Amino acid sequence: MIFIYCICLFLMVGCEKWKETVSRNDTKLKVNPAFVALADGDRKLIFLDKKMNIVKEIENKNKFQSFSIEGNRVYAIDDGTYMGTKPSMLIINLSSGHVEKKLKLPHVPSSYAVLKQKVYMASSEIFREGMPFFVVNVSNGKVEKLTFTSGMVSTMKHYKNEIFITINSGGKSSEHSNVYRIQIHDASLSFHPVIKDDIELPPSDFVIEDNKMYCVFTGFSYGPRPEWVKNPERYTNKLMVVDLNNGQIISEKKLSKPFPQKIISIGNKLYINNYTDLDMKGGFFTILDKNDLSESFF
């Protein structure tokens, strides 16, 4: 799937793909970028203005696996697949397009979040201990903490001074939750369950606002339901609202449309994209009013 990131609204919209050119010119761009996107088989990172004209290109030997925007910086992951290279993170000034830093990484991250000059990263590489979860100091590029998870971290976001993650164990888990919070001042890098109720599957995505976590579950719209999931209907086309203060589920709602994948919050509305690439069905948005969770569609 192709994505565009709208910097002004922090919206994700369907888009194209890209490459990398390390520029040493720190001069501010003549036009402020309105979008950042990937192009040319993910090997090019492009900045575009409001009229979709390219104002900056950054090319690379390797593919950009993903990128995120925090403040005035773009954090882009180089997958390190080209011979003689290793995975790294490029930190790019959004105003100038200048690559300020390139951090070497011990593992290719599948998801990450940037908070207070630290990058929290999770890799899908498999080791005997599990999958690596590590913290990199942006200032010096050093790995400060390393631990392992029992499954793949599929979503990672930050809220206030905490990191929130979902872990997909790929089977029945001994844990009663698949959603965790990490306090950034915790030297032990401990994972604390968010939801007090037993949750068999992780949400496909979540967004946090006003100490509430809005979770969407894609579940099993089509196909067989695994035997180890006791209550598959609870995680199929569902929305859960969780109180972060006590971990209690405030509300559970069966969504009218299948395949809820991603969720964002804008104003008093929640926007959920409904799409599956299994048979190319969906391709629309569910819009929820936060007050009564009533649905409309786009």
HUQUIRA-V761084 format. One line per field, one symbol per residue. ss: DSSP state (H for helix, E for strand, L for the rest). psi: psi as a letter, one per 30 degrees, with the letter a starting at -180 (. if undefined). Layout:
# HUQUIRA-V761084
ss=???
psi=???
This chain:
# HUQUIRA-V761084
ss=LLEEEELLLLEEEELLELELLLLLLLLLLLLLLLEEEEELLLLEEEEELLLLLEEEEEELLLLEEEEEEELLEEEEEELLLLLLLLLEEEEEELLLLLEEEEEELLLLEEEEEEELLEEEEEEEEEELLEEEEEEEELLLLLEEEEEEELLEEEEEEEELLEEEEEEELLLLLLLLLLEEEEELLLLLLLLEELLLLLLLLLLLEEEEELLEEEEEELLLLLLLLLLLLLLHHHHLLEEEEEELLLLLEEEEEELLLLLEEEEEEELLEEEEEEEELLLLEEEEEEEEELLLLLEEEL
psi=kkkkkjeefhkklkaalaakjjkgjgkkkekkkflklklhhggkkkkkafggkkfkkjllelkjelllkjbgkkjkkkfgfkkgllklkkjkkeefgkjeljkkkfljkfllkkkhgkjkkklgkklefbkkklkkkeefgkjekkaklfakjfkkllkbhlkklkkjfgakkflflgklkkkfgjffhkkkkekflkjfkllfllkkkhgkjjkkkebielllkkffjeieffgjhlkkkkjfefgkjekkkjkeklhkelklkjbgkkkkkjkkgeghlbhlkkkkkfeggkkll.
